[in-house]
Amino acid sequence: MSKIRVGFGFDVHQLKENHPFIVGGVHLEHHSGAFGHSDADVLLHAICDALLGAANLRDIGYHFSNKDERWRGISSLVLLEHVVVLLQEKGWSIGNIDAMICLEAPKINPHVPDMKVNIAKAAGISEEDISIKATTNEQLGFIGREEGVVAYAVCLIEK
């Protein structure tokens, strides 16, 4: 009998002027970017947490501590690849990923195809099994003031 589980992930990063902005493994041209220990890819961090949570493998901070210099500046695509290995070791495979990015700017839609290619390759699944959406926060709160970016993700895993 097969088993399925769902997972939910969330991540937030502060935006800083003249800092690289990587989302879904894609460099976005913008006056500010997400700040963090790794490349601060908010989308991939939310996806990693969703997958880890679904498999009951704790969270991204447990596996990739921001106190561990091995992970400083690393591409979050590498973190996603590690997460997929952890899932496979427990007999899980990814069914699908559905994610949402919340920010005022820049526009995400033109970059979604490239993000899906990157995520599919790192996760070992089809682009057809990945959904990426974006919305603004209608200029409200820290997101509306362009002080930060948020991502949410849900996933289905199967054994």
C-alpha positions in Angstrom: 0.0 0.0 0.0 1.4 3.4 -1.0 1.6 6.2 1.5 1.3 10.0 0.8 2.1 13.0 2.9 1.8 16.7 2.4 4.2 19.3 3.7 4.1 23.1 4.2 7.1 25.5 4.1 7.6 29.1 4.8 10.6 31.4 4.5 11.2 35.1 4.8 14.3 37.2 4.1 15.2 40.8 4.6 15.9 42.8 1.5 19.1 45.0 1.4 20.2 47.5 -1.2 22.9 46.5 -3.7 22.6 42.8 -2.7 22.2 39.9 -5.1 18.6 38.7 -5.4 18.3 34.9 -6.2 14.9 33.3 -6.4 14.4 29.8 -7.7 18.0 29.7 -8.6 17.6 32.7 -10.9 19.4 36.0 -10.5 16.9 38.8 -10.6 17.9 42.3 -11.6 16.8 44.6 -8.8 18.1 47.4 -6.7 18.0 45.2 -3.6 18.2 41.5 -2.8 17.5 38.9 -0.1 20.1 38.8 2.7 21.0 35.5 4.5 23.7 33.0 5.4 23.4 31.1 2.1 22.3 32.7 -1.2 19.0 33.6 0.7 16.8 32.0 -2.0 13.5 32.4 -0.2 11.6 30.2 -2.7 14.0 27.2 -2.4 14.1 27.5 1.4 10.3 27.3 1.6 10.3 24.3 -0.8 13.1 22.6 1.3 11.1 23.1 4.5 7.9 21.7 2.9 9.7 18.6 1.7 11.5 18.1 5.0 8.3 18.6 7.0 6.3 16.1 4.8 8.9 13.5 5.5 9.1 14.3 9.2 12.8 15.2 8.8 12.7 18.5 10.9 13.5 21.8 9.1 16.0 23.5 6.9 17.7 25.2 9.9 18.3 21.8 11.5 20.1 20.4 8.4 21.8 23.6 7.2 22.5 25.7 10.2 23.4 29.3 9.7 26.2 28.8 12.2 27.9 26.3 9.9 30.4 27.9 7.5 29.9 25.1 5.0 26.6 26.6 4.0 27.8 30.3 3.8 26.9 31.7 0.4 26.0 28.3 -1.0 23.5 28.0 -3.8 20.1 26.9 -2.4 19.8 24.5 -5.3 22.6 22.5 -3.6 20.5 22.5 -0.4 17.5 21.2 -2.3 19.6 18.5 -3.9 20.6 17.4 -0.3 17.0 17.5 0.8 16.0 15.2 -2.0 18.7 12.7 -1.0 17.4 12.7 2.5 13.9 12.0 1.3 15.1 9.2 -1.0 17.1 7.6 1.9 13.7 7.3 3.7 12.0 5.9 0.6 10.1 9.0 -0.4 9.6 10.5 -3.8 8.2 13.9 -4.7 4.7 14.0 -6.2 4.4 17.8 -6.7 5.4 21.2 -5.4 3.2 24.3 -5.3 4.8 27.6 -4.3 3.9 31.2 -3.8 6.3 34.2 -3.6 5.1 37.4 -2.1 7.0 40.7 -2.9 6.3 44.0 -4.5 9.1 44.0 -7.1 10.6 42.8 -9.4 8.0 40.9 -11.4 8.5 37.2 -11.1 6.3 35.9 -13.9 9.0 36.3 -16.7 11.4 34.2 -14.6 9.0 31.3 -13.7 10.0 29.0 -16.6 13.7 29.2 -15.6 12.9 28.7 -12.0 10.9 25.6 -12.8 13.8 24.2 -14.9 16.2 24.8 -12.0 13.9 23.2 -9.4 13.0 20.3 -11.6 16.7 19.5 -12.1 17.6 19.8 -8.4 14.6 17.8 -7.3 14.6 15.2 -10.0 11.0 15.8 -11.0 9.2 17.1 -14.1 8.6 20.8 -14.6 5.0 19.8 -15.0 5.0 18.8 -11.3 6.0 22.3 -10.1 3.8 25.4 -9.8 5.2 28.8 -9.0 3.0 31.8 -8.4 3.7 35.3 -7.3 1.6 38.1 -5.6 2.2 41.5 -4.1 1.2 42.5 -0.6 -0.7 45.5 -1.9 2.0 47.8 -0.5 1.1 46.8 3.1 3.6 45.8 5.8 7.3 45.0 5.4 6.7 43.4 2.1 4.8 46.4 0.8 7.6 48.7 1.9 10.1 46.3 0.0 11.9 45.5 3.3 11.5 41.8 2.8 10.3 38.9 0.7 8.2 35.8 1.7 7.6 32.4 0.1 5.2 29.6 0.9 5.3 26.1 -0.5 3.3 22.9 -0.2 4.3 19.5 -1.5 3.1 16.0 -1.8 5.5 13.1 -1.3 4.8 9.4 -1.9 6.3 6.2 -0.6 
